[in-house]
Amino acid sequence: MLTTAFLLTKSVLSKHLGGGSVETTDDSDSDSNSNTSSPSTRTVADPPSQPQPSADIRLYNQRASYSLRAAIDIFQSSPIVHLAFVHPGDGKRAETLMNMPLVAVVVCDGEDENDKDHYAVYLHTHKHSGIAEAIAKGNHTMTATTTKVDGLVFSPTPHDHSLNYRSATLHLHQATLLDDDLDHEEKRSSLAEVTNVVTGYDRIALVGKPDDHNTRRTTIVRARIAAVSCKQRYGAFNHAQEPITEPQTPEEEEYAFKGIVPCWTTWGTPQGFGRDRDEVEQVFEERSVAERDFAEKAAWAHEDAAIEGLGKKRKPVRRF
C-alpha cells in the first residue's frame, strides 16, 4: 500500500542490480475508481508546491501533496518514523540497505516557516545504531517516512479493499551527529521536544529539560530537508466520496458488506499518580476525541480531513 520510503534507494538499487534505471512506485492502492478527482467544491488553502524529481509521486498522483506544512502536520500526528538509508558496511557485513523505526521531530529554526531550509529534523537514536555508524562513515542522506491509518475500506470485490491513510516522506540530507560539547544545548532542547511531541503537550514545563548526564548519553541526529512528498486516501470505496450506507438495488441487499470502518487511537485512563494526573487524563481524552473526529471526517470525505495541498488549512509549527 505505502512504499514512499523506497524512493531514497533508487540509485543504490540500480548499482546493485547492474546499472540502468529503476522504476519505483509510491503506492500500490488497488481502488477500481482510482482516477476519481476530488469534489469540485474542495478549496486549496495554498498553491501546492511542485515536486522535486526524487520525491515525485507517480501512482495515484491525484492524492499527492508536496506541501511542506502538510508533511510537518503528519509527522506531528505520527512521530514514529521509518528511516531508510544505506549502511556502508563494516568488518562484519557488506554495504546494505537499512530501515529502522525511531522518533523524529521537525523544528523550525529559521524565520521563514514556508521554507524547508529553515527546518531541522531531529532523530532520537543510540551511538551504536546503524544510522549513527552510517553518518560517521560519510553517508549524510536518508528518508524518513510516517503513516497514519484512518480507516479500512471494504470493497464488494476481494481485489479492491484499501485503507484510508495519511503518509509523508522527508528526503533528508546534511545529516550530522550532534556533538556533546559544541551542540550540548541543542541536544538538550531537541530531547525536550521529543518528550513534548510524543506526549502531545508541554510535558517539559512540568518535569524540566533533560539533565547533562542524560543529554550526553543520548545520540541525536540533525538533518535538513531536501524534498517532501505526502499522500492521502480518504472517503469511502470511491476515493474522496461519501460512503453509500443503503443498498441501491434489490440485488445489493445480498452483497457482502461494502463501506468503511474508521480507525483511530483511543487512549486509556492514566494509571499512576502525580499532581497533574487530572491534566494528563484530560489531555489524552482530548487526543482520543480529536483522532476519532478526524477518522470519521475522513470516512465521509469531509474537507476538514484533507491534508494541505488537497484542501486542509495549516497548523502552527514547532520551535525551541
MARKOLZA-847002 format. One line per 2 residues: number of its first residue (from 1); their letters; for each residue z, x, y of C-alpha. Coordinates in Angstrom, 3 decimals, decimal comma. Each point is the difference from the previous one (the first is absolute). Layout:
REM residues N
NUM) A) Z X Y; ...
END
This chain:
REM residues 320
1) ML) 0,000 0,000 0,000; 1,023 2,626 2,566
3) TT) -1,142 3,635 -0,087; -0,226 1,108 3,623
5) AF) 2,213 3,037 -0,664; -2,873 1,298 -2,121
7) LL) -2,138 0,730 3,065; 1,676 3,345 0,718
9) TK) -1,133 1,482 -3,274; -3,773 -0,515 0,218
11) SV) -0,873 3,609 0,755; 2,464 1,275 -2,568
13) LS) -1,383 -2,282 -2,694; -3,512 1,028 0,936
15) KH) 0,933 3,634 -0,546; 1,693 -0,716 -3,315
17) LG) -2,934 -2,117 -1,183; -2,539 2,688 0,771
19) GG) -1,072 -0,794 3,543; -2,068 -2,772 1,492
21) SV) 1,190 -3,139 1,714; 2,754 -2,185 -1,358
23) ET) -0,040 -3,708 0,785; 3,436 -1,498 0,474
25) TD) 1,090 -3,554 0,623; 3,136 -1,235 1,625
27) DS) 0,530 -3,296 -1,818; -0,986 -1,673 -3,242
29) DS) 0,686 -3,597 1,037; -1,959 -2,397 -2,113
31) DS) -0,126 -3,144 2,117; -3,209 -1,883 -0,643
33) NS) -0,072 -1,019 3,676; 0,692 3,475 1,365
35) NT) -2,556 -0,287 2,784; 1,765 -2,931 1,610
37) SS) 0,593 0,819 3,644; 3,197 -0,689 1,881
39) PS) 0,056 -3,386 1,767; -1,885 0,022 3,278
41) TR) 3,122 -1,172 1,831; 1,871 3,230 -0,787
43) TV) 0,446 2,219 3,049; 0,382 3,763 0,102
45) AD) 2,846 1,426 2,088; -1,860 3,237 0,752
47) PP) -3,468 1,323 -0,854; 0,219 1,601 -3,468
49) SQ) -0,215 3,784 -0,089; -3,047 1,540 -1,614
51) PQ) 0,567 1,728 -3,355; -0,351 3,714 -0,494
53) PS) -2,200 0,947 -2,988; 2,949 1,067 -2,156
55) AD) 1,721 -3,362 0,518; -3,021 -2,309 -0,147
57) IR) 0,695 -3,040 -2,193; -3,177 -0,807 -1,914
59) LY) 0,893 -2,930 -2,249; 1,089 -3,386 1,383
61) NQ) -0,141 1,560 3,437; 0,447 -3,387 1,690
63) RA) 3,658 0,473 -0,976; 0,244 3,406 1,667
65) SY) 1,741 1,020 3,188; 0,087 3,463 1,540
67) SL) 2,734 -0,872 2,438; 2,621 2,712 0,381
69) RA) 2,610 -2,572 0,955; -0,781 -2,135 -3,048
71) AI) 0,530 3,021 -2,251; 3,317 0,814 1,682
73) DI) 1,159 -3,598 -0,412; -0,761 0,067 -3,725
75) FQ) 1,784 3,336 -0,428; 3,063 -1,420 1,764
77) SS) -0,036 -2,980 -2,368; -0,424 2,189 -3,080
79) PI) 1,215 3,595 0,607; -0,213 1,106 -3,652
81) VH) -3,384 1,723 -0,138; -2,129 1,743 -2,595
83) LA) -0,959 3,429 1,241; -3,227 1,442 -1,439
85) FV) -0,770 3,705 0,357; -1,324 3,049 -1,813
87) HP) 2,519 2,432 -1,439; -1,602 3,473 0,011
89) GD) 1,636 0,972 -3,260; 2,532 2,629 -0,988
91) GK) 0,791 2,177 -2,984; 0,589 -3,024 -2,216
93) RA) -2,882 -2,296 0,959; -3,471 0,052 1,495
95) ET) -1,074 -1,774 3,164; 0,679 -3,699 -0,493
97) LM) -0,032 -3,335 1,793; 3,455 -1,429 0,612
99) NM) 1,288 -3,374 1,125; 3,692 -0,434 0,733
101) PL) 2,109 -2,847 1,440; 2,264 0,728 2,947
103) VA) 1,292 -1,459 3,272; -2,153 0,377 3,121
105) VV) 0,659 -0,953 3,608; -2,493 -0,066 2,867
107) VC) 1,387 0,959 3,418; -1,716 -0,007 3,381
109) DG) 0,834 3,346 1,629; -2,523 -0,173 2,847
111) ED) -0,801 -2,267 2,920; -3,005 -1,938 -1,305
113) EN) 1,018 -2,466 -2,700; -3,661 -0,756 -0,744
115) DK) -0,958 3,633 -0,717; 0,487 1,254 -3,557
117) DH) 0,503 3,545 1,349; 3,219 -1,192 1,641
119) YA) 1,666 -0,805 -3,327; 1,863 2,068 -2,573
121) VY) 0,430 -1,036 -3,632; 3,197 1,222 -1,657
123) LH) 0,231 0,233 -3,786; 3,397 0,257 -1,697
125) TH) -0,134 2,389 -2,975; 1,626 3,028 -1,696
127) KH) -0,607 3,715 0,367; -1,199 0,266 -3,624
129) SG) -2,321 -3,011 0,153; -3,712 0,339 -0,623
131) IA) -0,895 -0,868 3,588; 2,374 2,645 1,385
133) EA) -1,583 2,590 -2,293; -3,529 -1,099 0,957
135) IA) 0,713 0,283 3,731; 1,661 3,387 -0,434
137) KG) -3,181 1,188 -1,760; -2,312 -1,174 2,750
139) NH) -0,963 -3,611 -0,789; 0,648 -2,024 3,133
141) TM) -1,977 -3,199 -0,739; 0,962 -3,075 -2,010
143) TA) -0,070 -3,797 0,032; 2,946 -2,390 0,108
145) TT) -0,598 -3,554 -1,222; 2,277 -3,014 -0,123
147) TK) -0,566 -3,562 -1,191; 1,909 -3,232 0,467
149) VD) -0,747 -2,834 -2,455; 0,108 -3,461 1,595
151) GL) -1,119 -2,252 -2,856; -1,738 -0,502 -3,333
153) VF) -3,280 -1,902 0,060; -0,870 -2,130 -3,037
155) SP) -3,672 -0,553 -0,720; -1,616 -2,646 -2,200
157) TP) -1,663 2,885 -1,878; 1,639 3,072 -1,594
159) HD) -2,073 2,424 2,060; 0,880 -1,058 3,523
161) HS) 3,789 0,162 0,134; 1,166 2,107 2,926
163) LN) 2,886 0,942 2,286; 0,716 -0,617 3,640
165) YR) 1,046 3,306 1,506; 0,148 2,291 3,004
167) SA) -0,852 3,647 -0,549; -0,288 2,982 2,316
169) TL) -1,020 3,621 -0,456; 0,733 2,835 2,400
171) HL) -2,210 3,060 -0,367; 2,342 2,800 1,005
173) HQ) -0,580 3,571 1,137; 1,878 2,855 1,681
175) AT) 2,857 -0,532 -2,458; 2,886 2,421 0,392
177) LL) 3,510 0,432 -1,386; 2,567 -0,369 2,768
179) DD) 1,984 3,200 0,522; 3,784 -0,148 -0,418
181) DL) 0,537 2,005 3,188; -2,961 -0,654 2,302
183) DH) -0,325 -3,705 -0,875; 3,602 -0,839 -0,853
185) EE) 0,464 -2,864 2,468; -3,409 -1,454 -0,825
187) KR) 0,996 0,018 -3,678; 3,260 -1,729 0,830
189) SS) -1,766 -2,695 2,036; -2,651 -0,573 -2,667
191) LA) 2,672 -0,417 -2,693; 1,784 -2,511 2,226
193) EV) -3,250 -1,898 0,446; -0,484 -0,101 -3,792
195) TN) 3,368 -1,748 -0,280; -0,877 -2,523 2,706
197) VV) -3,443 -0,757 -1,441; 1,246 -0,484 -3,559
199) TG) 2,946 -2,203 0,998; -2,056 -1,912 2,558
201) YD) 2,396 0,259 2,939; 1,835 2,576 2,139
203) RI) 2,312 1,197 -2,749; 0,429 3,419 1,633
205) AL) 1,788 -1,622 2,949; 2,808 -0,845 -2,434
207) VG) 0,133 3,011 -2,328; -1,264 2,789 2,270
209) KP) -2,792 2,542 -0,515; -0,011 2,361 -3,014
211) DD) 2,286 3,039 0,318; -1,258 3,609 0,043
213) HN) 0,568 0,551 -3,723; -2,012 -3,028 -1,141
215) TR) -2,696 0,704 2,565; -0,507 3,520 -1,327
217) RT) 0,013 -0,966 -3,684; -2,749 -2,616 0,423
219) TI) -3,682 0,886 0,283; -2,113 -1,869 2,552
221) VR) -3,780 0,183 0,317; -1,541 -0,761 3,402
223) AR) -3,684 -0,893 0,066; -2,518 -1,351 2,484
225) IA) -2,381 -2,925 -0,453; -3,677 0,876 -0,413
227) AV) -1,269 -3,490 -0,876; 1,264 -3,433 -1,033
229) SC) -1,238 -2,933 -2,043; 1,580 -3,347 -0,843
231) KQ) -0,934 -2,894 -2,199; 1,294 -3,497 -0,548
233) RY) -0,657 -2,913 -2,275; 1,533 -3,304 1,006
235) GA) -0,666 -3,664 -0,645; -0,617 -1,713 -3,303
237) FN) -2,749 0,279 -2,619; -2,630 0,117 2,730
239) HA) 1,206 2,899 2,154; 1,223 -0,933 3,521
241) QE) 0,010 -3,712 -0,818; 2,824 -2,425 -0,714
243) PI) 0,818 -0,868 -3,618; -1,247 -3,261 -1,484
245) TE) 3,082 -1,813 -1,280; -1,606 -3,050 -1,649
247) PQ) -2,906 -0,315 -2,481; -3,272 -0,908 1,648
249) TP) -1,617 -1,600 -3,052; 1,306 -1,713 -3,160
251) EE) -1,116 2,983 -2,047; 2,193 2,351 2,026
253) EE) 3,104 -1,899 -1,100; -0,337 1,726 -3,376
255) YA) -0,405 3,509 1,438; 2,592 2,705 -0,327
257) FK) 1,971 0,649 3,174; -2,099 1,208 2,944
259) GI) 1,814 1,089 3,136; 2,434 2,607 1,248
261) VP) 3,620 1,006 -0,534; 1,419 1,714 3,119
263) CW) 1,977 3,187 -0,609; 2,728 1,550 2,135
265) TT) 3,178 2,069 -0,278; 3,258 -1,941 0,045
267) WG) 3,106 2,044 0,749; 3,275 -0,937 -1,668
269) TP) 3,547 -0,302 1,327; 1,521 3,372 0,984
271) QG) 2,466 1,315 -2,572; 2,633 2,162 1,678
273) FG) 2,137 0,138 3,137; 0,006 1,298 3,577
275) RD) 0,473 -1,154 3,568; -3,689 -0,881 0,287
277) RD) -0,386 -1,847 -3,303; -0,823 -3,301 1,735
279) EV) -2,650 1,743 2,095; -1,547 1,551 -3,104
281) EQ) -0,095 -3,385 -1,736; -1,664 -1,581 3,044
283) VF) -2,585 2,796 0,264; -1,113 -0,426 -3,590
285) EE) 0,023 -3,782 0,131; -2,359 0,248 2,983
287) RS) -2,195 2,514 -1,835; -0,253 -2,310 -3,016
289) VA) -0,925 -2,973 2,207; -2,581 2,031 1,935
291) ER) -1,655 1,299 -3,169; -0,157 -3,467 -1,517
293) DF) -1,459 -1,396 3,222; -2,706 2,679 0,047
295) AE) -0,946 -0,468 -3,674; -0,297 -3,764 0,387
297) KA) -2,085 0,366 3,151; -2,219 2,481 -1,836
299) AW) -0,471 -2,535 -2,796; -1,214 -2,580 2,524
301) AH) -2,224 2,478 1,894; 2,079 -0,451 3,148
303) ED) -1,138 2,166 2,907; 3,537 1,406 0,409
305) AA) -0,351 1,646 -3,406; -3,147 1,934 0,897
307) IE) 0,418 3,703 0,738; -1,159 1,367 3,340
309) GL) -3,733 0,401 0,045; -0,206 -3,278 -1,931
311) GK) 2,004 -2,027 2,519; 3,643 1,062 0,014
313) KR) 1,729 1,175 3,152; 1,692 3,392 0,037
315) KP) 3,690 0,818 -0,385; 2,080 2,679 1,773
317) VR) -0,257 3,566 -1,311; 2,908 2,260 -0,962
319) RF) 1,248 2,904 2,078; 2,863 2,471 -0,340
END
